[in-house]
Amino acid sequence: MLRLTIVLAIIAAALVGLGYLFYLNPESVTVQLSRETSWHAPLPLVLLAAFLIGAALTFAFGLIRESRHAVLGWRTQRGARRARRQLVRKEHGLGLAWLGEHEKARALLAKALRDRPDDLAAFLLFARTFLDAGEHRRALGVLQEGLDTRGPDPKLLLFLAEAQRGVGEHRAAIATLERARRADPTSPRVLTALRDAYAAVGSWPDAARVQETYLLAMREPRAHAEAERRLVGMRYQSALAVQDPAGRAAELRNLLRSHPDFEPAAVSLGDVLIDMGQARQAERVWRRALARGARAGILDRLERLLRGGPRVRRLDTLTRRLVQRRPDDGTARLFRARQLVRDGRIDDAAAELAQVPPPWSSLPGYHALLAELHVRRGAHEDAVTAFRHALAAGGVGAFRCRVCAVEADEWRGFCSSCGSFGSYQSNFELADGAGPPSAMPAATPPTPIP
């Protein structure tokens, strides 16, 4: 009510003021609108007209400005709604793909792409459904089409290389990843994918070169240490790829000189020296590695080299001194016992096995060696029991990768199953950072050795 009263008072005051102006200025004035057009009116009317025209223009400009703000606000809200809808579709599609419902995920992501054809994340999720389903050929077609329309984005090229590797086009995948590397030289994902692609085709020098670049980009200490270990392994594989035995030996010597604790280099260097007719040099290399703490591969190679002929006494001395230097090391005792069994010294082997302490006495290699001892004694029932314990403890393979648990009859410096280096250990060794596998609780303990 007060506001209305104020408004009416203002209007009344304006009318009074206007009437007063009419009273003071009764004569007409001429307003020249153009050369041929003029307007004759009292001065107050002219002033009122000018005021009204100015107010109208101000109102019009204000209306246009507010309309523009309203349109922009509406567009912003509509864009936000579309972005939320797009995000929900992508999240839902990702959830469906995670559950293995790839067809439903594709249908949902296809809708997202129809709304936003330029949404690279939605496109990559769409292509990912084909890769996850193992449909690499279809994924290849989708990604190549996306590459033509979206350009060489590094993430798109990374997915394309994965599809190419899936269909066996490894060289094409390498070319694609090199293109992605040029687009983003410091991307760890691109560098690791390129490194793995080179390793898959056996191009270890190229893989090592990429790994060096990757190593420079690592700042986190643990990741840097892991990358450095992998680089050493790749240099090892590069050395093995040298065709000339002398050149291969030189590369392995250089690697062993810079990384003296890297057992695969010592094992392979000894192998090359034996191939070159330098068995004595190979034995020295292996003995030095054994003194530094090397285990499975070195002991296996020394046993092969020294078994039989005039060197057999050196093998007996080696294993005996190894036990004397490491009396609490069950691995050393197991290697000593195996050497005694193979030499036919059954009683000495039995005495050595009796001194193997836990947890080595629960290893599959211990039970397998015990079974072999019982077989040589003719105690076949005890041998069967020991073999059962060996199987229950984890198998009877001579060597096993401690990363992926793949078994092998020979020691290897590189595990092709998981890509790890120096990971094979003997069934006489404890797993790193873990206790030995225990036998079945219900199994009958092996017959004691007299």
Buried (B, 14 or more C-beta within 10 A) or exposed (E): EEEEEEEEEEEEEEEEEBEEBBEEBEEEBEBEEEEEEEEEBBBBBBBBEEEEEEEEEEEEEEEEEEEEEEEEEEEEEEEEEEEEBBEEBBEBBBEBBEEEBBEBBBEBBEBBBEEBEEBBBBBBBBBBBBBBBEBBEBBBBBBEEBBEEBEEBBBBBBBBBBBBBBEEBBEBBBBBBBBBBEBBEEBEEBBBBBBBBBBBBEBBBBBBBBBBBBBEBBEEEEBBEEBBBBBBBBBBBBBBEBEEEEEBBBBBBEBBEEBBEBBBBBBBBBBBBBEBEBBEBBBEBBBBBBEEEBBBBBBBBBBEBBEEEEBEEBBBEBBBEBBEEEEEBBBBBBBBBBBBBBBEBBEBBBBBBEEBEEBBBBBBBBBBBBBBBBBBBEBEEBBEBBBBBBBBBBBBBBBBBBBEEBBBEEBBBBBEEEBBBBBBBBBBBBBEEEEBBBBEEEBEEBBEBE
